[in-house]
């Protein structure tokens, strides 16, 4: 899965910039992890894990569903043509996880 390995950090930076612009001090995104995955047909896509600290109620589902379209031009410029899958994870939810559990989810 090398197609998107070279742009993982750039994709994370794009997500972080847009999230910081949208939420400012209301929600902190402690970790944004970009993981290349293969779909059912063997095509590569990106799974984006965003660990946040703050009021999760501010993450409006309508906004979240349209977030990709806001990022799309920048992602296409990097060669990311597939639609990523986003996961928003509350930091409080994963705080009790062991390093092994986190590694298993985020690998």
N, C-alpha and C positions, 0 to 999 in steps of 0.2 A: 504494500500500500504506500508507494512512494510518491504518487501523483501530487498529493497535497502536503507531504511532510515539510517541504521547503517554505510553505507559506503559513504554517500554523501560528507562529508568533505574530505575524502581520495581521492575520485574521483576529487573533485575540486582542491586539491593539485597536483595531477598528471597532470591535464590540465594546471595549472598555471606553473608548472616547465617546461613542454615541450614548452609552449608558450613563456615563458621568455627566454629559450634557443634559440628558433627560432628567436624571434624578438628583444631581448635585450631592448635597449633604444628607438627603433624606434616606438614601439607601447606598451602602458601601458594597461594592463588588470585590470581595477579598481575593477571589480566585476565578480566573476564566481559563478553562482548560479546553483545548481544541484537540479532538481525537479523530483521526481518519478511520472510517468504517467501510465495510462492503455491504451493499444491499443484497436483496434476494437474487438479483440477476448478475451480481459480481461487479457492479459499478461502484466506484468510490464516492463517498460523501463525507461531510464533516459533522460530527456530534459535538455540540458546544455545551459545556457544563459551566454554568454561572452560579457561583456560590455567593449569596448575598447576606448582608447583615443589616437589618432594618425592618421597616413595616412592609411585609409582603403584600398587604392589601393594596399598596400603591401600584403593584404590578397588574394593571388592568388587562384582562384577557384579550379584549379587542385590540389594544395597542400591541400586545405581545404577538398576536397573529399577523400584524402588519409590519413588525419590526424588520423582517428580512427585506421587504421591498425598499425600506429606507437605506439599507446597507448594500443592496444588490449592485449598484454601479461600482462601488469600491471593490466588492468581491469579484465581480467579473473582470475588473482591471488586473486582479491578481491571478486570473485563470480559474477561479472557483466557479464552475458552471452549474453544479448541482445545488439543490436547496438544502441548506444545513438543517439539522434537527437540534432544537434548543431545549435545554433542561435548566430550569431555575430551581436551585436548591437552597433552602434556608440554612444558614450556618448553624443555628441552634439545633437543627434536625440532625446534622452530621457530626456535631461536636463530640458525642460519645463514641463514635466509630473508632476502631483501631486503625493504625496505619495500613494493616493488611486489608481491612475492609475497604478503605478508601482506594487503595491501589487496585483492588479487584474491580471496583466500579469505574474508575477513571482510566483504566489501561486502554 
